Amino acid sequence: MIKHNFWDILVWVVLVGIVLWLILKAMGLINTPLLLEYAPYFGIAYVVGWNVHKLNNISDSVNKFEKFKDETIKEIHNLKLNCTKNHK
């Protein structure tokens, strides 16, 4: 089961809201003041910021895995060296 946090859900709500607003605006069903005309752009800016945050978290995780991989390779190499020294 996929676990969604509050921010993931909020992003989807914002995206659905933007799409609905754009559809209703294109159909001429809503007329909004000029200030609200820019609301979708603020929503898009939020979504972009959220994606950057998620990418940073993923990048940090990948870096941790790479460090773990390098440390594991060094440990295995040291174990091999110890085994060959003790075996002789």
C-alpha positions as CSV (number, residue, x, y, z in Angstrom):
1,M,0.0,0.0,0.0
2,I,1.4,3.4,-0.9
3,K,1.6,5.8,1.9
4,H,0.8,9.5,1.1
5,N,1.7,12.3,3.3
6,F,-0.2,15.6,3.7
7,W,2.0,17.4,1.2
8,D,1.5,14.8,-1.5
9,I,-2.3,15.0,-1.1
10,L,-2.2,18.8,-1.1
11,V,-0.3,18.8,-4.4
12,W,-2.9,16.7,-6.0
13,V,-5.7,18.9,-4.6
14,V,-3.9,22.0,-6.0
15,L,-3.5,20.4,-9.4
16,V,-7.1,19.3,-9.6
17,G,-8.2,22.8,-8.6
18,I,-6.1,24.4,-11.3
19,V,-7.4,22.1,-14.0
20,L,-11.0,22.6,-12.9
21,W,-10.5,26.4,-12.8
22,L,-8.9,26.4,-16.2
23,I,-11.7,24.4,-17.7
24,L,-14.4,26.5,-16.2
25,K,-12.6,29.7,-17.2
26,A,-12.1,28.5,-20.8
27,M,-15.9,27.7,-21.0
28,G,-16.7,31.2,-19.7
29,L,-18.6,29.9,-16.7
30,I,-16.5,31.9,-14.2
31,N,-15.4,35.5,-14.2
32,T,-12.7,36.2,-11.7
33,P,-11.1,39.4,-10.6
34,L,-7.6,40.2,-11.9
35,L,-6.0,39.1,-8.6
36,L,-7.5,35.6,-8.9
37,E,-6.4,35.3,-12.5
38,Y,-3.0,34.7,-11.1
39,A,-4.0,32.0,-8.7
40,P,-3.1,29.1,-11.0
41,Y,0.4,30.5,-11.3
42,F,0.8,30.5,-7.6
43,G,-0.5,26.9,-7.5
44,I,2.0,25.9,-10.2
45,A,4.8,27.6,-8.2
46,Y,3.8,25.6,-5.2
47,V,3.8,22.3,-7.2
48,V,7.3,23.1,-8.7
49,G,8.6,23.9,-5.2
50,W,7.2,20.6,-3.9
51,N,8.8,18.7,-6.7
52,V,12.2,20.3,-6.1
53,H,11.8,19.3,-2.4
54,K,11.0,15.7,-3.3
55,L,13.9,15.5,-5.7
56,N,16.3,16.8,-3.0
57,N,15.1,14.1,-0.6
58,I,15.5,11.5,-3.3
59,S,19.0,12.8,-4.1
60,D,20.0,12.7,-0.4
61,S,18.8,9.0,-0.2
62,V,20.8,8.1,-3.3
63,N,23.9,9.7,-1.9
64,K,23.4,7.8,1.3
65,F,23.1,4.5,-0.6
66,E,26.2,5.3,-2.7
67,K,28.2,6.0,0.5
68,F,26.9,2.7,2.0
69,K,27.9,0.9,-1.2
70,D,31.4,2.3,-1.1
71,E,31.8,1.5,2.6
72,T,30.5,-2.0,2.0
73,I,32.9,-2.6,-0.9
74,K,35.8,-1.4,1.3
75,E,34.8,-3.8,4.1
76,I,34.5,-6.7,1.7
77,H,37.9,-5.9,0.2
78,N,39.4,-5.8,3.7
79,L,37.8,-9.2,4.6
80,K,39.2,-10.7,1.4
81,L,42.6,-9.4,2.3
82,N,42.4,-10.8,5.8
83,C,41.2,-14.2,4.5
84,T,44.0,-14.5,2.0
85,K,46.6,-13.5,4.7
86,N,45.2,-16.0,7.2
87,H,44.9,-18.7,4.6
88,K,48.6,-18.6,3.6
